[in-house]
């Protein structure tokens, strides 16, 4: 600080607006010490798990298993993205899993039983999810029944609704090539590299534009060296992933080639970009955080709290519908178990493990992606090590409890530091 004080006026302003990487690192360390950990626990956990499974089972690092991770965790990740919105406002949706099952069943009935085009089935599934979210949100916001009770009742009711839609246990096959391609097909290698280049360039452009806008307003901006480091890290990690996914994964390439980025990856990326923009760049997103932070203060500030609550449930259920479509695509069918079993627990776990707070007001859509990756790695790694479901549930439950504990401790440290 003494060096900064010795600089003339304009130089001081420049130094404050463009700190060095060391200064940014110190600021980040201070935020972590104060309880603002962000995605750090999820990233560290992901590194530890990947290292442990790679050492225990070298097959974990093969190209075919790497691709399997994306398809295995896709549906859970998408449902978790929607749950982030409900968790941000301090509520919970226990029906999200079976909501995805109901919407998947609507998709299957529309495509297979009615013979309608894929886009009609997708629209019907998403509209069904939005209607479910509207009803649940209205009951919570307008009637005042706690979301735990409302969504628990829906959790039970939707199990019966799925049975009704699939004729009390019938397995409805999905043969539409477009729907099946979502979770079963891959992009051509060249298109995968084009997507990679577009993502890296877009990320770099956003970082530069953000830094320039902050500097123009006299705010602290990230230095070019830090931006270059971030972009370089993304380029290396994403480039390595695309390279691995473009390797031949088929055991008999002459009969059927299997390589390329799974189509579900750009689907998840698109959803991530859209919902991140909504939360970070729109008034609606700011209102969501405000309601989750302090609903009464938000109401006094003129925010339509009930409308925000209903909207959060609508987004959650609509994303559950998309997750149901992805799950149906992967299984090529829908049955009474679609959306059941551990889907809800894994989806909630993914959001919380990624860094979204169960207490509301803190979280990002990216948390769902990171948490979904952790869940997928645990499930995949345990299967490779030939552990049964009992061990999988024990480990996943422990990781979820650990994530919730980290969140609780972080909140206490943030309160002690005066950040809450």
C-alpha positions in Angstrom: 0.0 0.0 0.0 2.9 2.4 0.7 4.0 2.1 -2.9 0.6 3.0 -4.1 0.5 6.1 -1.9 3.7 7.4 -3.5 2.2 7.4 -7.0 0.8 10.6 -8.5 -3.0 11.0 -8.8 -3.6 9.4 -12.2 -1.1 6.6 -11.5 -2.9 5.8 -8.2 -6.2 5.5 -10.1 -4.6 3.3 -12.7 -3.0 1.0 -10.0 -6.3 0.7 -8.2 -8.3 -0.1 -11.3 -5.8 -2.5 -12.7 -4.3 -4.6 -9.8 -1.7 -7.2 -10.4 -2.2 -10.9 -10.4 -0.6 -11.0 -6.9 -3.1 -8.4 -5.7 -6.0 -10.3 -7.2 -4.7 -13.5 -5.6 -4.5 -11.9 -2.2 -8.0 -10.5 -2.5 -9.3 -13.9 -3.5 -7.6 -15.5 -0.5 -9.1 -12.9 1.8 -12.6 -13.7 0.4 -12.1 -17.4 1.0 -10.9 -16.8 4.6 -14.0 -14.6 5.1 -16.3 -17.5 4.0 -16.8 -16.7 0.3 -15.5 -20.0 -1.0 -17.5 -20.1 -4.2 -16.8 -23.2 -6.3 -13.5 -23.9 -4.6 -14.7 -26.9 -2.5 -16.3 -28.5 -5.5 -13.2 -28.1 -7.7 -10.9 -29.5 -5.1 -13.3 -32.4 -4.5 -13.4 -33.1 -8.2 -9.6 -33.1 -8.4 -9.3 -35.5 -5.5 -11.9 -37.9 -6.7 -10.6 -38.0 -10.3 -7.0 -38.6 -9.0 -8.2 -41.3 -6.6 -10.2 -43.2 -9.2 -7.5 -42.8 -11.9 -5.0 -44.4 -9.6 -7.3 -47.1 -8.5 -8.7 -47.9 -12.0 -6.6 -46.7 -15.0 -9.7 -47.4 -17.1 -11.2 -44.3 -15.6 -9.0 -42.2 -17.8 -9.9 -43.9 -21.1 -11.6 -41.9 -23.8 -14.8 -44.0 -23.7 -15.2 -43.6 -20.0 -14.5 -39.9 -20.2 -17.4 -39.6 -22.7 -19.6 -41.7 -20.5 -19.2 -39.2 -17.7 -20.9 -36.5 -19.8 -23.9 -38.6 -20.7 -24.3 -40.2 -17.2 -24.4 -36.8 -15.4 -26.3 -34.8 -18.1 -29.9 -35.3 -16.8 -28.9 -34.7 -13.2 -27.0 -31.6 -14.1 -29.9 -30.1 -16.1 -32.4 -30.7 -13.3 -29.9 -29.3 -10.8 -29.7 -26.1 -12.9 -33.4 -25.5 -12.3 -33.1 -26.4 -8.6 -30.5 -23.6 -8.2 -33.3 -21.0 -8.8 -35.5 -22.5 -6.1 -32.6 -22.8 -3.7 -31.6 -19.2 -4.3 -34.9 -17.9 -3.0 -34.6 -20.1 0.1 -37.1 -22.8 -1.0 -36.9 -26.4 -2.0 -38.5 -28.6 -4.7 -38.7 -32.2 -3.7 -40.8 -33.0 -6.7 -38.3 -32.1 -9.4 -37.2 -35.7 -10.0 -40.7 -37.0 -10.6 -41.6 -33.8 -12.5 -38.9 -34.9 -15.0 -40.5 -38.3 -15.1 -44.0 -36.9 -15.8 -42.6 -34.7 -18.6 -40.6 -37.5 -20.1 -43.8 -39.6 -20.0 -45.7 -36.8 -21.8 -42.9 -36.8 -24.4 -43.1 -40.5 -24.9 -46.9 -40.6 -25.2 -46.8 -37.7 -27.7 -44.1 -39.3 -29.9 -44.9 -43.0 -29.7 -48.6 -43.3 -28.9 -49.8 -40.3 -30.8 -47.1 -40.3 -33.6 -46.5 -36.6 -33.4 -43.2 -34.9 -34.5 -40.4 -34.5 -32.0 -40.7 -30.8 -31.7 -44.4 -31.2 -30.6 -43.3 -33.7 -28.0 -40.5 -31.5 -26.7 -42.9 -28.5 -26.5 -45.6 -30.6 -24.8 -43.0 -31.8 -22.2 -41.7 -28.3 -21.4 -45.1 -26.8 -21.2 -46.2 -29.5 -18.8 -43.2 -28.7 -16.7 -44.0 -25.0 -16.8 -47.6 -25.6 -15.7 -46.5 -27.8 -12.9 -44.1 -25.1 -11.7 -46.8 -22.5 -11.9 -49.1 -24.5 -9.7 -46.5 -25.4 -7.2 -45.2 -21.8 -7.0 -48.6 -20.3 -6.7 -49.5 -22.6 -3.8 -46.2 -21.7 -2.0 -46.4 -18.0 -2.7 -50.1 -17.2 -2.6 -51.5 -19.8 -0.2 -48.4 -19.8 2.1 -47.9 -23.5 2.5 -44.2 -24.3 3.0 -42.5 -25.5 -0.1 -41.3 -28.6 1.7 -44.9 -29.8 2.2 -46.2 -28.7 -1.2 -43.4 -30.4 -3.2 -43.4 -33.5 -0.9 -47.1 -33.9 -1.7 -46.3 -33.4 -5.4 -43.5 -35.9 -5.1 -46.0 -38.6 -4.0 -48.7 -37.5 -6.5 -46.4 -37.4 -9.5 -45.4 -41.0 -8.9 -49.0 -42.0 -9.5 -49.3 -39.6 -12.5 -46.3 -41.3 -14.1 -48.0 -44.7 -13.6 -51.2 -43.3 -15.2 -49.3 -42.0 -18.3 -47.4 -45.2 -18.8 -50.5 -47.4 -18.3 -49.5 -48.8 -14.8 -46.1 -49.9 -15.7 -45.7 -50.1 -19.5 -42.3 -49.3 -20.9 -42.8 -46.8 -23.8 -40.0 -46.9 -26.3 -38.7 -43.8 -28.0 -37.6 -44.3 -31.5 -37.4 -40.7 -32.8 -33.9 -40.2 -34.2 -33.7 -36.5 -33.1 -34.6 -37.2 -29.5 -32.3 -40.2 -29.3 -29.4 -38.2 -30.8 -29.5 -35.8 -27.8 -27.8 -38.2 -25.4 -26.6 -40.9 -27.8 -25.0 -39.1 -30.7 -21.8 -37.0 -31.1 -20.7 -34.0 -33.0 -18.4 -34.4 -36.0 -14.8 -33.9 -34.7 -14.4 -30.7 -36.8 -17.6 -29.2 -35.4 -16.3 -30.1 -31.9 -13.2 -28.1 -32.5 -15.3 -25.2 -34.0 -17.4 -25.2 -30.8 -14.2 -25.2 -28.7 -12.8 -22.2 -30.6 -16.1 -20.3 -30.4 -16.4 -20.8 -26.6 -12.8 -19.8 -25.9 -13.1 -16.7 -28.1 -16.4 -15.7 -26.6 -15.1 -16.2 -23.1 -12.0 -14.1 -23.9 -14.2 -11.3 -25.4 -16.5 -11.2 -22.4 -13.6 -11.0 -20.0 -12.0 -8.1 -22.0 -15.3 -6.2 -22.4 -16.1 -6.6 -18.7 -12.6 -5.3 -17.6 -12.9 -2.3 -19.9 -16.4 -1.4 -18.7 -15.3 -1.6 -15.0 -12.2 0.5 -15.8 -14.3 3.1 -17.6 -16.5 3.4 -14.5 -13.6 3.8 -12.2 -14.0 0.3 -10.7 -11.4 -2.3 -10.0 -10.8 -4.3 -13.2 -8.9 -7.5 -13.7 -5.4 -7.0 -15.2 -4.7 -8.3 -18.7 -2.3 -10.9 -17.2 -5.1 -12.4 -15.1 -7.5 -12.4 -18.0 -4.9 -14.1 -20.2 -4.3 -16.7 -17.4 -8.0 -17.5 -17.2 -8.4 -17.7 -20.9 -5.3 -19.9 -21.2 -6.5 -22.2 -18.5 -9.9 -22.6 -20.2 -8.2 -23.2 -23.6 -6.0 -25.9 -22.2 -8.7 -27.7 -20.2 -11.4 -27.5 -22.9 -8.8 -28.3 -25.6 -7.8 -31.4 -23.7 -11.4 -32.5 -23.3 -12.2 -32.0 -27.0 -9.1 -33.9 -28.0 -10.0 -36.8 -25.7 -13.6 -36.9 -26.9 -12.5 -36.8 -30.6 -10.4 -40.0 -30.1 -11.9 -43.2 -31.6 -13.9 -44.9 -28.8 -15.3 -47.8 -30.8 -13.9 -51.3 -30.3 -14.6 -52.0 -34.0 -14.2 -48.7 -36.0 -14.6 -50.4 -39.3 -18.1 -51.4 -38.3 -19.2 -48.3 -36.5 -17.1 -45.2 -35.6 -17.6 -43.6 -32.2 -15.9 -40.3 -31.7 -16.7 -36.7 -31.2 -18.1 -34.4 -28.5 -21.5 -35.7 -27.2 -24.4 -33.6 -28.5 -25.6 -33.2 -24.9 -22.5 -31.1 -24.1 -23.4 -28.1 -26.3 -27.0 -28.4 -25.0 -25.7 -28.0 -21.4 -23.4 -25.2 -22.4 -26.2 -23.3 -24.0 -28.4 -23.7 -20.9 -25.5 -22.6 -18.8 -25.0 -19.5 -20.8 -28.6 -18.5 -20.9 -29.4 -19.0 -17.3 -26.1 -17.4 -16.2 -27.0 -14.4 -18.2 -30.5 -14.3 -16.7 -29.1 -14.4 -13.1 -26.1 -12.0 -13.6 -27.3 -9.5 -16.2 -31.0 -9.0 -15.7 -33.2 -7.3 -13.2 -35.0 -10.6 -12.6 -31.7 -12.3 -11.6 -30.9 -9.5 -9.2 -34.4 -9.8 -7.7 -34.0 -13.6 -7.2 -30.8 -13.0 -5.1 -32.6 -10.2 -3.2 -35.6 -12.4 -2.3 -33.3 -15.2 -1.2 -31.1 -12.8 0.8 -34.0 -11.1 2.6 -37.6 -11.4 1.3 -39.0 -8.7 3.6 -36.4 -6.2 2.6 -36.9 -7.1 -1.1 -40.7 -6.5 -0.7 -40.1 -3.1 0.9 -37.8 -2.3 -2.0 -40.7 -2.7 -4.4 -39.8 -6.2 -5.7 -42.8 -8.4 -6.5 -41.7 -11.2 -4.2 -44.5 -13.6 -5.0 -43.9 -13.3 -8.7 -40.3 -14.1 -8.3 -41.1 -17.1 -6.2 -43.6 -18.4 -8.8 -41.1 -17.7 -11.6 -38.3 -19.7 -9.8 -40.6 -22.7 -9.5 -41.6 -22.4 -13.2 -37.9 -22.4 -14.2 -37.2 -25.3 -11.9 -39.9 -27.5 -13.3 -39.3 -26.5 -16.9 -35.6 -27.5 -16.5 -36.8 -30.7 -14.9 -38.7 -31.3 -18.1 -35.5 -30.8 -20.1 -33.7 -33.2 -17.8 -36.5 -35.7 -18.4 -36.1 -35.4 -22.1 -32.3 -36.0 -21.8 -32.9 -39.0 -19.5 -35.5 -40.4 -22.0 -33.0 -39.9 -24.8 -30.3 -41.8 -23.0 -32.6 -44.7 -22.1 -34.5 -44.6 -25.4 -37.6 -45.3 -23.4 -39.7 -44.1 -20.4 -41.0 -46.3 -17.6 -42.4 -45.8 -14.1 -38.9 -45.4 -12.6 -38.0 -42.5 -14.9 -37.3 -39.5 -12.6 -37.5 -41.7 -9.5 -34.9 -43.6 -7.4 -32.0 -41.2 -6.6 -32.6 -38.6 -9.3 -34.0 -35.9 -6.9 -31.3 -36.6 -4.3 -28.5 -36.4 -6.8 -29.9 -33.2 -8.4 -30.2 -31.4 -5.0 -26.8 -32.8 -4.1 -25.3 -31.5 -7.3 -26.5 -28.0 -6.7 -25.4 -28.0 -3.1 -22.0 -29.7 -3.7 -21.3 -27.2 -6.4 -21.7 -24.3 -4.0 -25.3 -23.2 -4.0 -26.5 -22.5 -0.4 -29.4 -24.3 1.1 -30.2 -21.0 3.0 -30.9 -19.0 -0.1 -29.3 -15.9 -1.7 -26.0 -17.6 -2.8 -25.3 -19.7 -5.8 -24.8 -19.8 -9.5 -26.0 -22.0 -12.4 -22.3 -23.1 -12.8 -22.6 -24.7 -9.4 -25.0 -27.3 -10.8 -22.5 -28.2 -13.6 -19.6 -28.6 -11.1 -21.8 -30.5 -8.7 -23.2 -32.7 -11.4 -19.6 -33.5 -12.5 -18.8 -34.6 -8.9 -21.9 -36.8 -8.7 -21.1 -38.4 -12.1 -17.5 -39.0 -11.1 -18.5 -40.7 -7.9 -21.1 -42.9 -9.6 -18.8 -43.8 -12.5 -15.7 -44.4 -10.4 -17.6 -46.5 -7.9 -19.0 -48.6 -10.7 -15.5 -49.2 -12.2 -14.3 -50.3 -8.7 -17.2 -52.7 -8.6 -18.8 -51.3 -5.5 -22.5 -51.8 -4.9 -25.2 -49.2 -4.6 -24.8 -49.2 -0.8 -21.3 -47.8 -1.1 -22.3 -45.3 -3.7 -25.1 -43.9 -1.6 -22.8 -43.8 1.5 -20.1 -41.9 -0.3 -22.5 -39.5 -2.1 -24.3 -38.8 1.2 -21.0 -38.1 2.9 -20.0 -35.7 0.2 -23.3 -33.9 0.3 -23.1 -33.6 4.1 -19.6 -32.3 3.8 -20.7 -29.7 1.2 -23.6 -28.6 3.4 -21.2 -28.3 6.4 -18.8 -26.2 4.4 -21.7 -23.9 3.4 -22.8 -23.6 7.0 -19.3 -22.8 8.2 -18.8 -20.3 5.4 -21.9 -18.5 6.4 -20.8 -18.2 10.0 -17.4 -16.9 8.9 -19.0 -14.4 6.5 -21.3 -13.2 9.3 -18.3 -12.8 11.6 -16.5 -10.8 8.9 -19.5 -8.6 8.4 -20.2 -9.8 4.9 -23.8 -10.9 5.8 
